[in-house]
Amino acid sequence: MLKSEKGFTLVEMLIVLLIISVLILITVPNVSKHFTSIDEKGCDAYIKMVQGQVQAYKIDKKKYPDSITTLKTDGYLSKDVEATCPNGDPVSIDDTGNVTVSSNPIEDTTGKLENND
């Protein structure tokens, strides 16, 4: 006499794995899109914050700062603030006090590096 064993059959396990695989394939691209959006919004917020500190520096010193390092040295930005956006793009201050982001250099089809501003 055989005991009645309870458990999952191979077919049931394969169906569950198929469903999990489909869910993963649907969610992974959506999550990666959100990370890009978060980085962009973080970069925009960072630029606005630095721009505000540039204006404060201008009011106090009657001139624009040379760089983000100057803002750090003079106490307008925290020493641990990076000079890059969350996505890694460098941030700079031009002669007129505008805060700009330079995209990371990309390689074009000719093999030369160019700056993608």
PyMOL commands that set and color helices and strands:
alter all, ss='L'
color gray80, all
select helices_A, chain A and resi 10-61+68-73
alter helices_A, ss='H'
color red, helices_A
select strands_A, chain A and resi 91-93+99-101+106-107+113-114
alter strands_A, ss='S'
color yellow, strands_A
deselect
rebuild
show_as cartoon
